[in-house]
Amino acid sequence: MKRNLLTIIILALLIVNLALTGIVMFSTVSVNKKTVALVTDIASVLELEIGDSAIVSEEEAVENVSISDTEVYDIEDAMTIALKKGADEEDHFALVEVSLSLNIKDEDYEEYQPMLATKESLIKSEIITVIGSYTKEEVMANTTGLEEEILIKIQDMFGSKFVYDVAFRNINCQ
């Protein structure tokens, strides 16, 4: 008799466990569907694409310039730039050597590449303006951000993206 009673109790607990598992599954699936719908709505508002895309954006195309399609233009003179005063209220300077990467397959390359040598003083002026607006600590902490900001200024100056990268060959702060 004890075995039958124990078997009935185990069977009852098994049925209760199965029922609770079903309830949890259905509640989790419905919440998961709502979460997926919310994420999809947010992604569509932000115009993000989920999954692989056959369309390559202009920025990705610029980033994918092969080394054989790249010409490097070195600004020969090292520039000494006065930096913004920091917390120590002392004068600091940066010694910078800059290189520009040019996309030789860009439609504007033939027109603007010969101008680089004649417009080098304007390019240097933009570099000095950007770097001079930062403190020594900011320059040393964020050289990548400086390169991107200089790139944007140069692309705006020429109205073209044939210059697709700016790199510091050397940067020293004192």
N, C-alpha and C positions, 0 to 999 in steps of 0.2 A: 504494500500500500504506500509505503514511504517513497518507493521508486517512482510510482505513477504520479504522486503528488509533486515530486521534484521535477519530473519530466514536464508536467503541465506548467509549473512555474517557469522553467527554462523556455518553454514554447511561448508563453505569454510575454516574457521579457524579450525574446527574439522578435515577436510581432511588434511590440512597442518600439524596439530599436529600429526595425525596418521602417515603421511609420515616421519616426523622428528623422531618420536619414533622408527619407523622401521629402519631408517638409523643408529640411535644411537645403537640399539640392534645388528644389523649386525656388526658394527664396534667394539663393545665391545666384542662380541662373538669371532670374529677372533683374536683380541688381546689376549683374555683369552686363546684361543687354543695355540697360540704361546708361551705364558708364561708357560703353563703347559708342553709343549714340551721342553722348555728350562730347566725347573726345573727337568724334567725326565732325560734329557741328563746329567745334572750336577750330579744328584744323581747316575746315572749309572757310571759316571767317578769316583766318590768318593766311589763307591761300597756300597752305602746305599740302604737299602731295604725299600720300601714304603709299609705300612700295616703290618699285623701280619706275623711272620715268624715261621715256624715249626722247623727251624734249630737254635739251641742254640749255640752261640759261646763259646769258651773255657773260656773267661773272665767272661761271664754271668754264666757259670756253676760253676766257682770258687766262684762268689758272692752269689750263691744260696746254699751254704753249710748249711745244717740244724744244729740246735744247738745240736742235738743228735749225729751228725757226727763231732763235734768240740771238740778238746782237747786244753786247754789253758796251755801254758808253760810260767810261770812267771820267769823272770830273777830276782833272789832274791835280789841282791845288788842294792841299789840306786847308780846311777852314777853321779858324779860331773864333769861337762864338761865345759872347758874354751871356751867361745864364742868369735867370731871374734869381734874386736873393731868396734864400731859404730861411729856415728857423734860426740859423746861426748868424744871420745878417752880414755875412761876408761875401765878397765877390768870388764867383766861381766861373770857370771857363771850360768849354768843351772843344777838343781838337777832333775834327770829323773829316773822314774821307768817304765820299759817296759814289756809288755806281748805280746806273740806271739800266734796267733790262728792257730791250725794245723787241717788239714782235715784228719781224720782217715780213710776215704774211698779212699784216694789218693794212687796210686800204689807205690809211693816212701815212704810212711809213715813208713812202717815196717823197711825199710833200714836206713832212716835218723833220725827217732825220737830218738833212743838210742844215736845218736851222738850229740844231742843238748847240753847235759850236758858237754861233753868233748870239744865241739867247742864253748862253751859259751864265752870264752875270745875273739875269732875271731868275734863273733856276736857283743860283746860289742865294739870291735875296729871299726867295721863298723858303729855302732850307734854313737860313739864318732866322727868319721870322718864326718859323715853327719851333725850332730847337730853343731859341732865345726866350720863348714864353714859358719854359719849364725850369724848375729848380734842378740842382745837381742830383738830388735823390730821385726825382721823378724821371730824369733822363736815364739814369743807371737802372732803374726798376722796370722801365717800359720802352725799350728800344724798338720792339716790334710795333708798338702803337705809334711811335714817332715815324717809322718807315711808312706806315699806312697813311698817316696824316700828310706827310710830304708827298706821297704818291697821289693823293686826292688833289692837292694843290697844283701839282705839275699837270695832271690830267685836265684840271679846270683851265689852267693857263693855255694849254694847246687846244682844248676842246676836243680831245681825242684820247683814246685808250691805247695808243700805240706804245706808250711807256706803260708796262704792266707790272713792274716791280721796282722797288727802291731798296738798296742794300747798303749797309755801312761796311766798308772794307776795314775801317778802323774807327773806334770812338773811345776817346779818353777824356775823363773829366778831372778837373783839379779845383 
